[in-house]
């Protein structure tokens, strides 16, 4: 049974993979499974709604559908937005869940324990729970109250930065140093942008 109720995962997969030579990075494999497949698998286990996958094109949707075994809902990025905000805008509109677990499609080491622990940090009227490591904030490995996220996206239609969007929200920022021994946030938030990153991820996966 999923751990988090009234929650839907939003997996952002509309990137152009500009720094990843030789194709869509979401289709690269770690441990014999595609990056996007691993993220969707964790997302589906942690939440009680069908994961929503945001893509930029119909071609991406077809390519990802071919490698995903799990049931997902695809949405196309909103055309008048850029970057992660384009995918978020479309996905938030398609969701009816109270909470959204937002993940990048390029995090093959994302851990269920990490997203569940972060979910436990939701409190009061907080709009978001965002982890912070030595490398900074990770808004693409975070929980958002869907209504607050939708309002923030609609209020500033000219915005391009997800970090700037987070600043508009009442966010709980959780440091990796606060996590218990069973939660490795530094590992969970690692993403793949280049072939070198992929090599590192494969090495860490085998540890």
N, C-alpha and C positions, 0 to 999 in steps of 0.2 A: 504494500500500500504506500502511495506517495507520502512524503513527510509533511509537506506544506500544503494546507488547504486554501481554496479560493485563490490560487496562484497559477499563472501561466508563464512559461519561459518564452522569451523573445531572443532568438538567435540571429544576430546580424551577419549576413553573408553576402552583402552586395558590393563588397570592395573589389577593386580592379587588380589587386595582386601586383602592383607596379614594381615592387622591390623583389618579388619572387620570380626568379627566372624559370621559364619553361612551363607555363600553365597556371591554372587556378590553384592557389595554395590550399584552399579548403578540401581539395581532392587528394592532396598529398597524404601519405599514410604514416602512422606511428603504431608500431605493434600490430601491423596487418589490418588496421582500420583507418578510414579517412578521418582527417581532423574534424570535419563537420559531423561525421557519424559519432565520434566520441562525445562531442559537446551535446548533441541532441540526445544521446543516450543518458547522460548525466541529468540533463534538463528534464527529460521525461520522468526519470525516477524521483526527482526531487519535488515535483509539482503535481497537481491533480487535474490539470487541463492539458489538452493536446498542445505540444510546442508549436510556436509560430516562427517560421523561418522567413526573414526578409531578404529579398534578392533584388538586384537591379534590373535584370532582364529575363525574358522567357527562356533564353538559352541557359542561363544559370539555373533556373528552376528545373529544367529538364535534366541537366547534368547532375545536380544534387539529388534529384528524385531517384536517379538510377543507382546511387550508392547508399541511400538511406533505407534501412529495414523498418524503422519505426514510422508510425503514422505521424504526419506533421501537417500543418496548414501553411501554405505559402502565401506571402503577400508581396506585391511589387513596391519598391521604394517610391515615395511621393516625389514626383518630378520637379517640384519647385523648391526642394530642399537638397542639401549636400551632405556627403559623408554619413556618419552614423545617424544623424538626425533625420535623414530621408527614410531610412529603414524603421527607425523608432516611430515616426509619425504614422506610417502605414500600419505597423503592427499594433500600436496602441488603439487605433481606431477599430481594429479587427477583434480586439480582446474584450471580454466582459468580466475578467477576473479582477479582484480587488488589488492584488499585488502582481508585479511583473519582475521576474528574474531575468535580467538583461545580461547576455553573454556574447562575446565575440566568437565567430566560428573557428577561430584559429588558436584555440586554447586546448591542446590535446591532453594536458595534464590536469585540467580542472577536476576537482574532487568533490564528491557528494558531501563529504563531511564538512568541507569549507563553506559551501553554499548553505547548508543546513545551519551551521554555526552562525553565519551572518544573519540568517533569517531570525534566529533567536535574539538578535540585537534590535529588532524592530520594537519600538516602544512609543507609547503615547501618540502624539500627533506627528511623529516624524514622517517625512515624505520619502526618505531614502536611507539606505544603509550602504555605505561605500567603503571598501577596504583601502588601506594605505600601507605600502611597504617602503623600503628604502628608495625605490624607484618612483615613488609618488602615488597619487590617487589612481584607482582602477575602476572608472565608471562603467567599463564593459565587463565587470565581474561583480555586479551589484544588484541590490533589491530596490524597487521603486513602487510607491503607492501609485497605481495606474492613473487615478483621477488627477493627482497632483502633477504627474508627468505630462498628461494630456493638456492640462491647463497651462503649464510652463511652455510647452511646445507651441500652443496656439497664441499665447501672449506675445512671444517674440518670434515672428515669422522670418525675420532677417537673420536670426542667429545661425551660426555655423559650427560652434564649438560645443561638444558635449560637456567639457569641463565648465564652460560658462553656464550651461544649463543647470548643472549640479549646484552652482553657486546661487541659483534662484530658488532652490529648494531648501527646506528644513531638513538637512541631512545629518545623520549620525555617521561620523567618520571613525572607523575601527582600525586600530594599528595591528599589524601582524604580530607585534610583541605581546599583545594581549591574548593571543590565541592559545588554547590548550595544546598539550603535546600531540594529541591525535589530529590536529588541524595544521596543515602546512600551507599557509596562504602564499608564501613566496613561490612555492611550486605551482599552486593552483592557478595563479594569475599569469604565469608565463605564456606569452603568445609567440606565434611564428610569423615573421615578416619576410625572412630571407632563407635561402638554402642553408646558411650557417646556423640559423635559429632552429631549423628542422633537424639538423644533425645533433644539436644539443638536446632537443626534446626527445629524440630517439634514445640518446644515451641515458637521460634521466629516467625515461620510461622503463628501461631495462634494470635500473638500480633496485 
